[in-house]
Amino acid sequence: MLRAGWVVTYEQAGAEYGKWSKDEFLRLQAEAQAAKKGMWKYGMSGETPAEYKRRYAGSADAAETGKTIAAKKNAQVQTGWLKGLWRKLAGTKQ
């Protein structure tokens, strides 16, 4: 796929290159780019997987924080409701 120009070499952490080296993958990618094969025919206007991950890295943390805040609010509402019910059942008003 690299020779045909349909993929890019993934260089982020955890990338494995099998029996080949990273340099070999980058060389094949550069050859495909120079020959304008595949997606390189008109130049690349998209983003690489690494760029995509960098772009969304911060938003995933923000989404997780939002979920945590919502869960805490939900727990507080449930606790307040449960306390109110308990007070009614116990016959006290506090």
Backbone atoms as SQL, in Angstrom:
CREATE TABLE atoms (id INTEGER PRIMARY KEY, chain TEXT, resi INTEGER, resn TEXT, atom TEXT, x REAL, y REAL, z REAL);
INSERT INTO atoms VALUES
  (1, 'A', 1, 'MET', 'N', 0.820, -1.185, 0.000),
  (2, 'A', 1, 'MET', 'CA', 0.000, 0.000, 0.000),
  (3, 'A', 1, 'MET', 'C', 0.875, 1.264, 0.000),
  (4, 'A', 2, 'LEU', 'N', 2.010, 1.192, 0.697),
  (5, 'A', 2, 'LEU', 'CA', 2.927, 2.341, 0.678),
  (6, 'A', 2, 'LEU', 'C', 3.464, 2.579, -0.722),
  (7, 'A', 3, 'ARG', 'N', 3.883, 1.495, -1.392),
  (8, 'A', 3, 'ARG', 'CA', 4.425, 1.642, -2.755),
  (9, 'A', 3, 'ARG', 'C', 3.396, 2.236, -3.704),
  (10, 'A', 4, 'ALA', 'N', 2.125, 1.866, -3.495),
  (11, 'A', 4, 'ALA', 'CA', 1.058, 2.350, -4.371),
  (12, 'A', 4, 'ALA', 'C', 0.597, 3.758, -3.992),
  (13, 'A', 5, 'GLY', 'N', 1.055, 4.259, -2.846),
  (14, 'A', 5, 'GLY', 'CA', 0.726, 5.623, -2.439),
  (15, 'A', 5, 'GLY', 'C', -0.630, 5.780, -1.781),
  (16, 'A', 6, 'TRP', 'N', -1.132, 4.727, -1.153),
  (17, 'A', 6, 'TRP', 'CA', -2.473, 4.807, -0.544),
  (18, 'A', 6, 'TRP', 'C', -2.455, 4.959, 0.959),
  (19, 'A', 7, 'VAL', 'N', -1.296, 4.886, 1.594),
  (20, 'A', 7, 'VAL', 'CA', -1.202, 5.045, 3.053),
  (21, 'A', 7, 'VAL', 'C', 0.013, 5.892, 3.395),
  (22, 'A', 8, 'VAL', 'N', 0.062, 6.331, 4.654),
  (23, 'A', 8, 'VAL', 'CA', 1.243, 7.036, 5.163),
  (24, 'A', 8, 'VAL', 'C', 1.851, 6.199, 6.265),
  (25, 'A', 9, 'THR', 'N', 3.102, 6.426, 6.531),
  (26, 'A', 9, 'THR', 'CA', 3.797, 5.710, 7.593),
  (27, 'A', 9, 'THR', 'C', 3.380, 6.286, 8.941),
  (28, 'A', 10, 'TYR', 'N', 2.917, 5.428, 9.831),
  (29, 'A', 10, 'TYR', 'CA', 2.518, 5.861, 11.168),
  (30, 'A', 10, 'TYR', 'C', 3.768, 5.898, 12.035),
  (31, 'A', 11, 'GLU', 'N', 4.042, 7.053, 12.622),
  (32, 'A', 11, 'GLU', 'CA', 5.288, 7.235, 13.364),
  (33, 'A', 11, 'GLU', 'C', 5.067, 7.463, 14.860),
  (34, 'A', 12, 'GLN', 'N', 3.842, 7.413, 15.322),
  (35, 'A', 12, 'GLN', 'CA', 3.554, 7.667, 16.729),
  (36, 'A', 12, 'GLN', 'C', 4.005, 6.493, 17.596),
  (37, 'A', 13, 'ALA', 'N', 3.910, 6.676, 18.899),
  (38, 'A', 13, 'ALA', 'CA', 4.290, 5.639, 19.853),
  (39, 'A', 13, 'ALA', 'C', 3.476, 4.376, 19.597),
  (40, 'A', 14, 'GLY', 'N', 4.107, 3.256, 19.739),
  (41, 'A', 14, 'GLY', 'CA', 3.426, 1.983, 19.575),
  (42, 'A', 14, 'GLY', 'C', 3.463, 1.451, 18.150),
  (43, 'A', 15, 'ALA', 'N', 4.017, 2.208, 17.220),
  (44, 'A', 15, 'ALA', 'CA', 4.086, 1.748, 15.835),
  (45, 'A', 15, 'ALA', 'C', 5.100, 0.612, 15.731),
  (46, 'A', 16, 'GLU', 'N', 4.723, -0.433, 15.000),
  (47, 'A', 16, 'GLU', 'CA', 5.615, -1.563, 14.783),
  (48, 'A', 16, 'GLU', 'C', 5.807, -1.737, 13.291),
  (49, 'A', 17, 'TYR', 'N', 7.010, -2.084, 12.903),
  (50, 'A', 17, 'TYR', 'CA', 7.340, -2.163, 11.489),
  (51, 'A', 17, 'TYR', 'C', 7.727, -3.567, 11.048),
  (52, 'A', 18, 'GLY', 'N', 7.499, -4.560, 11.888),
  (53, 'A', 18, 'GLY', 'CA', 7.805, -5.937, 11.522),
  (54, 'A', 18, 'GLY', 'C', 9.281, -6.126, 11.253),
  (55, 'A', 19, 'LYS', 'N', 9.578, -6.876, 10.195),
  (56, 'A', 19, 'LYS', 'CA', 10.995, -7.150, 9.887),
  (57, 'A', 19, 'LYS', 'C', 11.672, -5.980, 9.177),
  (58, 'A', 20, 'TRP', 'N', 10.902, -4.949, 8.798),
  (59, 'A', 20, 'TRP', 'CA', 11.461, -3.772, 8.145),
  (60, 'A', 20, 'TRP', 'C', 11.701, -2.683, 9.181),
  (61, 'A', 21, 'SER', 'N', 12.473, -1.709, 8.816),
  (62, 'A', 21, 'SER', 'CA', 12.718, -0.591, 9.733),
  (63, 'A', 21, 'SER', 'C', 11.795, 0.573, 9.385),
  (64, 'A', 22, 'LYS', 'N', 11.702, 1.500, 10.302),
  (65, 'A', 22, 'LYS', 'CA', 10.915, 2.709, 10.072),
  (66, 'A', 22, 'LYS', 'C', 11.455, 3.458, 8.848),
  (67, 'A', 23, 'ASP', 'N', 12.776, 3.466, 8.718),
  (68, 'A', 23, 'ASP', 'CA', 13.403, 4.154, 7.586),
  (69, 'A', 23, 'ASP', 'C', 12.966, 3.557, 6.247),
  (70, 'A', 24, 'GLU', 'N', 12.797, 2.239, 6.201),
  (71, 'A', 24, 'GLU', 'CA', 12.354, 1.581, 4.971),
  (72, 'A', 24, 'GLU', 'C', 10.934, 2.020, 4.608),
  (73, 'A', 25, 'PHE', 'N', 10.067, 2.103, 5.604),
  (74, 'A', 25, 'PHE', 'CA', 8.696, 2.560, 5.368),
  (75, 'A', 25, 'PHE', 'C', 8.689, 4.011, 4.881),
  (76, 'A', 26, 'LEU', 'N', 9.490, 4.851, 5.511),
  (77, 'A', 26, 'LEU', 'CA', 9.556, 6.259, 5.103),
  (78, 'A', 26, 'LEU', 'C', 10.128, 6.405, 3.688),
  (79, 'A', 27, 'ARG', 'N', 11.083, 5.544, 3.341),
  (80, 'A', 27, 'ARG', 'CA', 11.663, 5.569, 1.996),
  (81, 'A', 27, 'ARG', 'C', 10.602, 5.217, 0.955),
  (82, 'A', 28, 'LEU', 'N', 9.816, 4.163, 1.220),
  (83, 'A', 28, 'LEU', 'CA', 8.760, 3.759, 0.295),
  (84, 'A', 28, 'LEU', 'C', 7.707, 4.861, 0.141),
  (85, 'A', 29, 'GLN', 'N', 7.384, 5.502, 1.244),
  (86, 'A', 29, 'GLN', 'CA', 6.415, 6.607, 1.192),
  (87, 'A', 29, 'GLN', 'C', 6.961, 7.758, 0.357),
  (88, 'A', 30, 'ALA', 'N', 8.227, 8.096, 0.556),
  (89, 'A', 30, 'ALA', 'CA', 8.850, 9.191, -0.200),
  (90, 'A', 30, 'ALA', 'C', 8.892, 8.871, -1.694),
  (91, 'A', 31, 'GLU', 'N', 9.149, 7.610, -2.043),
  (92, 'A', 31, 'GLU', 'CA', 9.158, 7.212, -3.455),
  (93, 'A', 31, 'GLU', 'C', 7.773, 7.379, -4.076),
  (94, 'A', 32, 'ALA', 'N', 6.737, 6.966, -3.349),
  (95, 'A', 32, 'ALA', 'CA', 5.367, 7.104, -3.847),
  (96, 'A', 32, 'ALA', 'C', 5.000, 8.580, -4.014),
  (97, 'A', 33, 'GLN', 'N', 5.430, 9.400, -3.074),
  (98, 'A', 33, 'GLN', 'CA', 5.156, 10.842, -3.165),
  (99, 'A', 33, 'GLN', 'C', 5.858, 11.442, -4.386),
  (100, 'A', 34, 'ALA', 'N', 7.117, 11.082, -4.576),
  (101, 'A', 34, 'ALA', 'CA', 7.890, 11.628, -5.695),
  (102, 'A', 34, 'ALA', 'C', 7.298, 11.194, -7.040),
  (103, 'A', 35, 'ALA', 'N', 6.769, 9.956, -7.086),
  (104, 'A', 35, 'ALA', 'CA', 6.196, 9.440, -8.326),
  (105, 'A', 35, 'ALA', 'C', 4.727, 9.843, -8.491),
  (106, 'A', 36, 'LYS', 'N', 4.200, 10.555, -7.495),
  (107, 'A', 36, 'LYS', 'CA', 2.797, 11.003, -7.491),
  (108, 'A', 36, 'LYS', 'C', 1.828, 9.836, -7.701),
  (109, 'A', 37, 'LYS', 'N', 2.023, 8.820, -6.880),
  (110, 'A', 37, 'LYS', 'CA', 1.155, 7.642, -6.937),
  (111, 'A', 37, 'LYS', 'C', 0.028, 7.768, -5.920),
  (112, 'A', 38, 'GLY', 'N', -1.090, 7.114, -6.204),
  (113, 'A', 38, 'GLY', 'CA', -2.200, 7.041, -5.263),
  (114, 'A', 38, 'GLY', 'C', -2.695, 8.401, -4.813),
  (115, 'A', 39, 'MET', 'N', -2.763, 8.568, -3.493),
  (116, 'A', 39, 'MET', 'CA', -3.283, 9.826, -2.945),
  (117, 'A', 39, 'MET', 'C', -2.337, 10.999, -3.181),
  (118, 'A', 40, 'TRP', 'N', -1.121, 10.706, -3.601),
  (119, 'A', 40, 'TRP', 'CA', -0.151, 11.770, -3.855),
  (120, 'A', 40, 'TRP', 'C', -0.287, 12.331, -5.267),
  (121, 'A', 41, 'LYS', 'N', -1.180, 11.765, -6.061),
  (122, 'A', 41, 'LYS', 'CA', -1.329, 12.197, -7.455),
  (123, 'A', 41, 'LYS', 'C', -1.594, 13.699, -7.568),
  (124, 'A', 42, 'TYR', 'N', -2.460, 14.209, -6.707),
  (125, 'A', 42, 'TYR', 'CA', -2.801, 15.637, -6.748),
  (126, 'A', 42, 'TYR', 'C', -2.298, 16.373, -5.508),
  (127, 'A', 43, 'GLY', 'N', -1.438, 15.743, -4.749),
  (128, 'A', 43, 'GLY', 'CA', -0.980, 16.317, -3.493),
  (129, 'A', 43, 'GLY', 'C', -1.905, 15.864, -2.375),
  (130, 'A', 44, 'MET', 'N', -1.438, 15.873, -1.179),
  (131, 'A', 44, 'MET', 'CA', -2.266, 15.407, -0.067),
  (132, 'A', 44, 'MET', 'C', -2.934, 16.592, 0.604),
  (133, 'A', 45, 'SER', 'N', -4.253, 16.602, 0.614),
  (134, 'A', 45, 'SER', 'CA', -4.972, 17.701, 1.262),
  (135, 'A', 45, 'SER', 'C', -5.604, 17.251, 2.576),
  (136, 'A', 46, 'GLY', 'N', -5.529, 15.960, 2.882),
  (137, 'A', 46, 'GLY', 'CA', -6.095, 15.438, 4.127),
  (138, 'A', 46, 'GLY', 'C', -5.105, 15.504, 5.264),
  (139, 'A', 47, 'GLU', 'N', -5.493, 14.924, 6.382),
  (140, 'A', 47, 'GLU', 'CA', -4.591, 14.901, 7.522),
  (141, 'A', 47, 'GLU', 'C', -4.146, 13.473, 7.796),
  (142, 'A', 48, 'THR', 'N', -2.984, 13.341, 8.365),
  (143, 'A', 48, 'THR', 'CA', -2.462, 12.026, 8.702),
  (144, 'A', 48, 'THR', 'C', -3.131, 11.535, 9.983),
  (145, 'A', 49, 'PRO', 'N', -3.051, 10.232, 10.256),
  (146, 'A', 49, 'PRO', 'CA', -3.600, 9.730, 11.517),
  (147, 'A', 49, 'PRO', 'C', -2.993, 10.419, 12.741),
  (148, 'A', 50, 'ALA', 'N', -1.705, 10.725, 12.688),
  (149, 'A', 50, 'ALA', 'CA', -1.048, 11.403, 13.810),
  (150, 'A', 50, 'ALA', 'C', -1.622, 12.804, 14.008),
  (151, 'A', 51, 'GLU', 'N', -1.870, 13.530, 12.921),
  (152, 'A', 51, 'GLU', 'CA', -2.448, 14.873, 13.021),
  (153, 'A', 51, 'GLU', 'C', -3.869, 14.808, 13.578),
  (154, 'A', 52, 'TYR', 'N', -4.614, 13.817, 13.135),
  (155, 'A', 52, 'TYR', 'CA', -5.981, 13.629, 13.635),
  (156, 'A', 52, 'TYR', 'C', -5.982, 13.383, 15.145),
  (157, 'A', 53, 'LYS', 'N', -5.091, 12.510, 15.590),
  (158, 'A', 53, 'LYS', 'CA', -5.012, 12.204, 17.025),
  (159, 'A', 53, 'LYS', 'C', -4.613, 13.436, 17.829),
  (160, 'A', 54, 'ARG', 'N', -3.660, 14.214, 17.318),
  (161, 'A', 54, 'ARG', 'CA', -3.257, 15.436, 18.026),
  (162, 'A', 54, 'ARG', 'C', -4.416, 16.416, 18.120),
  (163, 'A', 55, 'ARG', 'N', -5.183, 16.527, 17.034),
  (164, 'A', 55, 'ARG', 'CA', -6.297, 17.472, 17.007),
  (165, 'A', 55, 'ARG', 'C', -7.378, 17.095, 18.009),
  (166, 'A', 56, 'TYR', 'N', -7.628, 15.810, 18.176),
  (167, 'A', 56, 'TYR', 'CA', -8.695, 15.373, 19.070),
  (168, 'A', 56, 'TYR', 'C', -8.225, 14.961, 20.458),
  (169, 'A', 57, 'ALA', 'N', -6.942, 15.023, 20.728),
  (170, 'A', 57, 'ALA', 'CA', -6.418, 14.607, 22.029),
  (171, 'A', 57, 'ALA', 'C', -7.001, 15.447, 23.158),
  (172, 'A', 58, 'GLY', 'N', -7.053, 16.744, 23.002),
  (173, 'A', 58, 'GLY', 'CA', -7.584, 17.630, 24.036),
  (174, 'A', 58, 'GLY', 'C', -9.076, 17.497, 24.204),
  (175, 'A', 59, 'SER', 'N', -9.805, 17.276, 23.122),
  (176, 'A', 59, 'SER', 'CA', -11.266, 17.198, 23.221),
  (177, 'A', 59, 'SER', 'C', -11.706, 15.941, 23.947),
  (178, 'A', 60, 'ALA', 'N', -10.941, 14.864, 23.869),
  (179, 'A', 60, 'ALA', 'CA', -11.295, 13.634, 24.584),
  (180, 'A', 60, 'ALA', 'C', -11.190, 13.857, 26.090),
  (181, 'A', 61, 'ASP', 'N', -10.156, 14.578, 26.509),
  (182, 'A', 61, 'ASP', 'CA', -10.007, 14.884, 27.934),
  (183, 'A', 61, 'ASP', 'C', -11.150, 15.764, 28.418),
  (184, 'A', 62, 'ALA', 'N', -11.530, 16.741, 27.607),
  (185, 'A', 62, 'ALA', 'CA', -12.621, 17.644, 27.977),
  (186, 'A', 62, 'ALA', 'C', -13.941, 16.884, 28.068),
  (187, 'A', 63, 'ALA', 'N', -14.165, 15.966, 27.145),
  (188, 'A', 63, 'ALA', 'CA', -15.399, 15.174, 27.169),
  (189, 'A', 63, 'ALA', 'C', -15.443, 14.299, 28.415),
  (190, 'A', 64, 'GLU', 'N', -14.319, 13.722, 28.773),
  (191, 'A', 64, 'GLU', 'CA', -14.253, 12.873, 29.965),
  (192, 'A', 64, 'GLU', 'C', -14.514, 13.704, 31.219),
  (193, 'A', 65, 'THR', 'N', -13.966, 14.911, 31.287),
  (194, 'A', 65, 'THR', 'CA', -14.204, 15.798, 32.424),
  (195, 'A', 65, 'THR', 'C', -15.676, 16.169, 32.502),
  (196, 'A', 66, 'GLY', 'N', -16.292, 16.447, 31.370),
  (197, 'A', 66, 'GLY', 'CA', -17.718, 16.768, 31.332),
  (198, 'A', 66, 'GLY', 'C', -18.568, 15.620, 31.844),
  (199, 'A', 67, 'LYS', 'N', -18.196, 14.393, 31.492),
  (200, 'A', 67, 'LYS', 'CA', -18.929, 13.216, 31.964),
  (201, 'A', 67, 'LYS', 'C', -18.810, 13.096, 33.481),
  (202, 'A', 68, 'THR', 'N', -17.619, 13.358, 33.999),
  (203, 'A', 68, 'THR', 'CA', -17.391, 13.268, 35.434),
  (204, 'A', 68, 'THR', 'C', -18.233, 14.291, 36.180),
  (205, 'A', 69, 'ILE', 'N', -18.274, 15.512, 35.692),
  (206, 'A', 69, 'ILE', 'CA', -19.068, 16.570, 36.325),
  (207, 'A', 69, 'ILE', 'C', -20.545, 16.207, 36.285),
  (208, 'A', 70, 'ALA', 'N', -21.013, 15.726, 35.140),
  (209, 'A', 70, 'ALA', 'CA', -22.417, 15.336, 35.013),
  (210, 'A', 70, 'ALA', 'C', -22.757, 14.191, 35.958),
  (211, 'A', 71, 'ALA', 'N', -21.864, 13.237, 36.107),
  (212, 'A', 71, 'ALA', 'CA', -22.099, 12.106, 37.004),
  (213, 'A', 71, 'ALA', 'C', -22.187, 12.577, 38.457),
  (214, 'A', 72, 'LYS', 'N', -21.319, 13.518, 38.838),
  (215, 'A', 72, 'LYS', 'CA', -21.358, 14.049, 40.203),
  (216, 'A', 72, 'LYS', 'C', -22.664, 14.797, 40.462),
  (217, 'A', 73, 'LYS', 'N', -23.092, 15.619, 39.492),
  (218, 'A', 73, 'LYS', 'CA', -24.350, 16.353, 39.651),
  (219, 'A', 73, 'LYS', 'C', -25.513, 15.380, 39.778),
  (220, 'A', 74, 'ASN', 'N', -25.509, 14.349, 38.941),
  (221, 'A', 74, 'ASN', 'CA', -26.559, 13.347, 38.969),
  (222, 'A', 74, 'ASN', 'C', -26.584, 12.637, 40.319),
  (223, 'A', 75, 'ALA', 'N', -25.414, 12.320, 40.868),
  (224, 'A', 75, 'ALA', 'CA', -25.329, 11.664, 42.169),
  (225, 'A', 75, 'ALA', 'C', -25.861, 12.582, 43.272),
  (226, 'A', 76, 'GLN', 'N', -25.576, 13.896, 43.164),
  (227, 'A', 76, 'GLN', 'CA', -26.056, 14.846, 44.163),
  (228, 'A', 76, 'GLN', 'C', -27.575, 14.942, 44.108),
  (229, 'A', 77, 'VAL', 'N', -28.135, 14.964, 42.912),
  (230, 'A', 77, 'VAL', 'CA', -29.591, 15.037, 42.765),
  (231, 'A', 77, 'VAL', 'C', -30.225, 13.788, 43.346),
  (232, 'A', 78, 'GLN', 'N', -29.667, 12.630, 43.034),
  (233, 'A', 78, 'GLN', 'CA', -30.210, 11.384, 43.552),
  (234, 'A', 78, 'GLN', 'C', -30.091, 11.332, 45.073),
  (235, 'A', 79, 'THR', 'N', -28.959, 11.776, 45.587),
  (236, 'A', 79, 'THR', 'CA', -28.770, 11.776, 47.028),
  (237, 'A', 79, 'THR', 'C', -29.785, 12.704, 47.689),
  (238, 'A', 80, 'GLY', 'N', -29.977, 13.900, 47.137),
  (239, 'A', 80, 'GLY', 'CA', -30.944, 14.844, 47.682),
  (240, 'A', 80, 'GLY', 'C', -32.352, 14.283, 47.651),
  (241, 'A', 81, 'TRP', 'N', -32.719, 13.649, 46.573),
  (242, 'A', 81, 'TRP', 'CA', -34.043, 13.053, 46.430),
  (243, 'A', 81, 'TRP', 'C', -34.238, 11.922, 47.435),
  (244, 'A', 82, 'LEU', 'N', -33.201, 11.104, 47.577),
  (245, 'A', 82, 'LEU', 'CA', -33.273, 9.966, 48.489),
  (246, 'A', 82, 'LEU', 'C', -33.357, 10.432, 49.938),
  (247, 'A', 83, 'LYS', 'N', -32.592, 11.449, 50.262),
  (248, 'A', 83, 'LYS', 'CA', -32.659, 12.000, 51.620),
  (249, 'A', 83, 'LYS', 'C', -34.056, 12.536, 51.914),
  (250, 'A', 84, 'GLY', 'N', -34.637, 13.242, 50.928),
  (251, 'A', 84, 'GLY', 'CA', -35.985, 13.777, 51.106),
  (252, 'A', 84, 'GLY', 'C', -37.007, 12.670, 51.341),
  (253, 'A', 85, 'LEU', 'N', -36.884, 11.604, 50.577),
  (254, 'A', 85, 'LEU', 'CA', -37.802, 10.469, 50.743),
  (255, 'A', 85, 'LEU', 'C', -37.619, 9.835, 52.116),
  (256, 'A', 86, 'TRP', 'N', -36.371, 9.676, 52.497),
  (257, 'A', 86, 'TRP', 'CA', -36.081, 9.078, 53.804),
  (258, 'A', 86, 'TRP', 'C', -36.674, 9.928, 54.935),
  (259, 'A', 87, 'ARG', 'N', -36.535, 11.232, 54.799),
  (260, 'A', 87, 'ARG', 'CA', -37.085, 12.132, 55.818),
  (261, 'A', 87, 'ARG', 'C', -38.609, 11.994, 55.880),
  (262, 'A', 88, 'LYS', 'N', -39.245, 11.888, 54.721),
  (263, 'A', 88, 'LYS', 'CA', -40.698, 11.732, 54.704),
  (264, 'A', 88, 'LYS', 'C', -41.107, 10.428, 55.378),
  (265, 'A', 89, 'LEU', 'N', -40.372, 9.369, 55.060),
  (266, 'A', 89, 'LEU', 'CA', -40.697, 8.063, 55.647),
  (267, 'A', 89, 'LEU', 'C', -40.430, 8.044, 57.158),
  (268, 'A', 90, 'ALA', 'N', -39.397, 8.757, 57.559),
  (269, 'A', 90, 'ALA', 'CA', -39.043, 8.797, 58.976),
  (270, 'A', 90, 'ALA', 'C', -39.921, 9.803, 59.734),
  (271, 'A', 91, 'GLY', 'N', -40.621, 10.675, 58.998),
  (272, 'A', 91, 'GLY', 'CA', -41.507, 11.645, 59.629),
  (273, 'A', 91, 'GLY', 'C', -40.816, 12.863, 60.172),
  (274, 'A', 92, 'THR', 'N', -39.607, 13.157, 59.682),
  (275, 'A', 92, 'THR', 'CA', -38.901, 14.341, 60.149),
  (276, 'A', 92, 'THR', 'C', -38.832, 15.361, 59.029),
  (277, 'A', 93, 'LYS', 'N', -38.693, 16.630, 59.429),
  (278, 'A', 93, 'LYS', 'CA', -38.556, 17.706, 58.452),
  (279, 'A', 93, 'LYS', 'C', -37.253, 18.445, 58.730),
  (280, 'A', 94, 'GLN', 'N', -36.249, 18.232, 57.904),
  (281, 'A', 94, 'GLN', 'CA', -34.989, 18.943, 58.069),
  (282, 'A', 94, 'GLN', 'C', -34.543, 19.506, 56.777);
